[in-house]
Amino acid sequence: MRSLAELEQLKRHAQKELGVRGIGGYCRATFIVHMGTDGIAAGAREVLLAILDELKRLGIHDCRVTQTDVTGFGMKPPVVDVVTPGHRVETYTGVSPEGVRKIVAESLVESRVAAV
């Protein structure tokens, strides 16, 4: 570090990154990626990374992205839940990294359920 300004910039960057991973204040929506062995085999890791990339691309920092185990309902993996405070839980099955862009755009930007 060369200056206090550099330290402040590093702090702001870390706060943004931690906010997206589920640590911090207000949350517009939470993306939960089901990461059981079946989900991982079907590409859940790539879906999780695609969600993080899409949120970063759009400059959205007030969402959380987290993971959980299997759903237990026999749904086609990868499974992603989008939880919006005060609204219903949207569950998407068979999600691909390409489908993430549509889910983020329609769930957050247009406030409607995406048809994936």
C-alpha positions in Angstrom: 0.0 0.0 0.0 1.3 3.4 -0.9 -1.5 5.6 0.4 -4.7 5.7 2.4 -6.6 6.2 -0.8 -5.4 2.8 -2.1 -6.4 1.2 1.1 -9.9 2.7 0.9 -10.2 1.5 -2.7 -9.2 -2.0 -1.7 -11.8 -1.9 1.1 -14.6 -0.9 -1.2 -13.7 -3.6 -3.7 -13.6 -6.3 -1.0 -17.0 -5.1 0.4 -18.6 -5.5 -3.0 -17.2 -8.9 -3.5 -18.2 -10.1 0.0 -21.7 -8.6 -0.5 -22.3 -10.8 -3.5 -21.1 -13.9 -1.6 -23.6 -13.4 1.1 -21.9 -11.3 3.7 -23.3 -7.8 4.5 -26.4 -5.6 4.6 -29.3 -5.1 2.3 -30.1 -7.9 -0.2 -32.4 -7.5 -3.2 -32.3 -11.2 -4.0 -30.5 -14.4 -3.0 -29.5 -16.9 -5.6 -29.2 -20.4 -4.1 -27.4 -23.0 -6.3 -28.0 -26.6 -5.3 -24.6 -28.2 -5.3 -25.2 -31.9 -4.5 -23.2 -34.5 -6.4 -25.9 -34.7 -9.1 -25.9 -30.9 -9.5 -22.1 -30.7 -9.6 -22.0 -33.5 -12.3 -24.7 -31.6 -14.3 -22.7 -28.3 -14.2 -23.8 -26.5 -11.0 -20.3 -25.0 -10.5 -20.4 -23.4 -13.9 -23.9 -22.1 -13.2 -22.7 -20.6 -9.9 -19.8 -18.9 -11.6 -22.0 -17.7 -14.4 -24.4 -16.0 -11.9 -21.4 -14.3 -10.2 -20.1 -13.2 -13.6 -23.5 -11.9 -14.8 -24.1 -9.9 -11.6 -20.6 -8.4 -11.9 -21.2 -7.6 -15.6 -24.4 -5.7 -14.8 -22.9 -4.0 -11.8 -25.4 -5.5 -9.4 -23.9 -5.7 -5.9 -27.0 -6.0 -3.7 -27.6 -9.7 -4.3 -26.3 -12.8 -2.5 -25.1 -15.9 -4.2 -24.8 -19.0 -2.1 -25.0 -22.8 -2.3 -26.7 -25.6 -0.6 -26.9 -29.4 -0.9 -29.4 -31.4 -3.0 -33.0 -30.4 -3.2 -34.4 -33.8 -2.3 -37.3 -33.4 -4.7 -36.0 -35.3 -7.7 -35.7 -32.1 -9.8 -33.5 -32.0 -12.9 -30.2 -30.5 -11.9 -28.6 -27.9 -11.9 -31.3 -26.3 -9.7 -31.3 -22.5 -8.8 -33.6 -20.8 -6.4 -34.1 -17.1 -6.6 -35.4 -15.7 -3.3 -36.7 -12.1 -3.2 -37.6 -10.7 0.2 -41.3 -10.4 0.5 -42.0 -12.4 -2.7 -42.2 -16.1 -3.6 -39.2 -18.4 -4.2 -38.6 -19.0 -7.9 -37.1 -22.4 -8.6 -35.4 -23.1 -11.9 -34.3 -26.6 -13.0 -31.9 -27.8 -15.7 -30.2 -24.4 -15.6 -27.3 -23.9 -18.0 -24.7 -21.1 -17.8 -26.3 -19.6 -20.9 -29.7 -19.5 -19.1 -28.3 -17.6 -16.2 -28.3 -14.3 -18.2 -32.0 -14.6 -18.8 -32.8 -15.5 -15.2 -30.8 -12.6 -13.8 -32.3 -10.1 -16.4 -35.9 -11.2 -15.9 -35.9 -11.9 -12.2 -34.0 -8.8 -11.1 -34.3 -6.2 -13.8 -37.8 -6.9 -15.1 -39.2 -8.4 -11.8 -40.9 -11.4 -13.4 -40.3 -15.1 -13.5 -38.0 -16.1 -16.3 -39.0 -18.8 -18.9 -35.8 -20.8 -19.2 
